[in-house]
Amino acid sequence: MKTTQQMFRAWIISVLALLMPELAYAAPITTGVRPILVRISLPDLSGDLVTLSHLEGKVMVINLWANWCPVCHQEAPGFVRLHQNLGSKVRFVGIALDGKKSAEKFIHEEHVNYLTLLAGAHPSKVLSAIGDRNEMLPYTLIVDPDGRVVQRHLGFYSASQLAIEINRVMHDRP
């Protein structure tokens, strides 16, 4: 029951974000020490476990999404284009909060061309561990090459704004 309520709440927020994009927010982490990316292991579509912290070494974009989320579908094409344009400079990782079959449908429909992990049976635990305390989608993190979270973004993230932020992180490196 709780999962159904969470899905409904996230769906309502997604619809509102479509109608009122100003609800989306980006929260750069500028004060104090930037948090280190959580050490969480999730299965990829083949069932192999991937540990997020093992993917460090370049700027990483982690996007949490679900097939039932209309805003997630809206932003996916921009993420796909950015991944194509940035090539090996930036690592993109999607984390699907729905089941494998639904995730594969989303990937096929949106032509997702980057690593996708599955949140599994307890997506709210993954959302909480990643830092999405409100458990709303889409939710995106930008992580520097050292594994420190430099930005959290809730709601639609335009490809142009994401590109600006990625560029900033890449050029802020010593």
C-alpha positions in Angstrom: 0.0 0.0 0.0 2.8 2.4 0.9 4.4 1.9 -2.5 1.1 2.7 -4.3 0.8 5.9 -2.3 4.3 6.9 -3.1 3.8 6.2 -6.8 0.6 8.2 -6.7 2.3 11.1 -4.9 5.2 11.1 -7.3 2.8 10.9 -10.3 0.9 14.0 -9.0 4.2 15.9 -8.5 5.3 14.9 -12.0 2.1 16.2 -13.5 2.4 19.4 -11.6 6.0 19.8 -12.7 4.8 19.5 -16.3 2.2 22.2 -15.8 4.4 24.3 -13.5 8.1 23.8 -14.3 9.1 26.3 -11.7 8.5 23.5 -9.1 11.7 21.9 -10.3 14.7 22.9 -8.3 18.5 22.5 -8.5 20.4 22.6 -5.3 24.1 23.1 -5.8 26.1 22.0 -2.8 28.3 25.0 -2.0 28.7 25.1 1.7 30.9 22.9 3.8 32.2 19.6 2.6 30.4 18.1 -0.3 28.9 14.7 0.5 30.5 11.6 -0.9 28.3 9.5 -3.2 26.7 6.7 -1.3 28.3 3.2 -1.6 25.3 1.4 -3.0 25.3 -1.6 -5.3 22.4 -2.2 -7.7 21.9 -4.7 -10.5 22.1 -3.7 -14.1 19.7 -5.2 -16.6 21.8 -8.4 -16.9 21.6 -8.9 -13.1 25.3 -8.0 -12.5 25.8 -5.8 -9.4 27.3 -2.4 -10.0 28.6 -0.3 -7.1 28.1 3.4 -7.8 31.3 4.5 -6.1 33.3 2.2 -8.4 32.2 4.3 -11.3 34.1 7.4 -10.1 36.9 8.9 -12.0 35.0 11.3 -14.3 32.0 13.6 -13.9 29.0 11.4 -13.4 25.3 12.2 -14.0 22.9 9.9 -12.0 19.3 10.1 -13.0 16.5 8.3 -11.1 13.4 7.7 -13.2 10.4 5.5 -13.7 8.5 4.5 -16.8 5.2 5.8 -15.2 6.7 9.3 -14.7 5.7 11.6 -17.6 8.5 14.2 -16.7 11.1 11.4 -16.8 10.0 10.7 -20.4 10.1 14.4 -21.2 13.7 14.8 -20.0 15.2 11.5 -21.3 15.8 12.5 -24.9 18.0 15.4 -23.7 20.0 13.1 -21.5 20.5 10.7 -24.4 21.7 13.5 -26.7 24.1 14.8 -24.1 25.5 11.3 -23.5 26.0 11.0 -27.3 27.7 14.4 -27.5 29.9 14.1 -24.4 31.0 10.6 -25.2 33.7 9.3 -22.8 34.0 12.7 -20.9 31.0 12.1 -18.7 29.5 9.0 -17.3 25.7 8.8 -17.3 23.9 6.3 -15.1 20.1 5.8 -15.0 18.4 4.2 -12.0 15.0 2.8 -12.8 12.6 2.6 -9.9 10.2 0.2 -11.6 10.7 -3.4 -12.5 13.0 -4.7 -15.2 10.3 -5.2 -17.9 9.0 -1.6 -17.4 12.5 -0.3 -17.4 13.3 -2.1 -20.6 10.2 -0.5 -22.2 11.3 3.0 -21.1 14.9 2.3 -22.4 13.5 1.2 -25.8 11.0 4.0 -26.1 13.5 6.7 -25.2 16.5 5.1 -26.8 18.5 5.3 -23.6 22.1 4.7 -24.5 23.8 4.6 -21.1 24.1 2.3 -18.1 20.8 1.6 -16.4 20.6 0.1 -12.9 17.5 -1.3 -11.2 16.4 -0.1 -7.8 14.8 -3.4 -7.0 12.0 -4.3 -4.6 12.6 -1.3 -2.3 12.9 1.8 -4.4 12.1 4.1 -1.5 15.3 2.9 0.2 17.3 3.7 -2.9 15.7 7.2 -3.2 16.5 7.9 0.5 20.1 6.6 0.2 20.7 8.8 -2.9 19.4 11.8 -1.1 15.9 12.2 -2.6 14.2 12.5 0.8 10.9 13.6 -0.8 10.9 10.5 -2.9 9.8 12.4 -6.1 11.0 12.0 -9.6 12.9 12.7 -11.7 15.8 13.2 -9.5 19.3 13.9 -10.8 22.7 14.1 -9.1 25.9 15.5 -10.6 29.0 13.9 -9.0 32.6 15.1 -9.5 35.4 12.7 -10.5 36.3 12.2 -6.8 32.9 10.9 -6.0 31.5 14.0 -4.3 28.0 15.1 -5.0 28.1 18.7 -6.4 24.4 19.1 -7.3 21.0 17.6 -6.6 18.1 18.4 -9.0 14.5 17.5 -8.5 12.1 17.7 -11.5 12.7 18.3 -15.1 16.3 19.0 -16.0 16.7 20.6 -19.4 19.6 19.2 -21.5 20.9 22.8 -21.9 21.0 23.5 -18.2 22.5 20.1 -17.4 25.2 20.7 -20.0 26.0 24.1 -18.4 26.4 22.4 -15.0 28.5 19.5 -16.3 30.8 22.0 -18.0 31.1 24.0 -14.8 32.0 20.8 -12.8 34.5 19.8 -15.5 36.2 23.2 -15.4 36.2 23.7 -11.7 38.7 20.9 -11.3 42.2 21.9 -10.2 
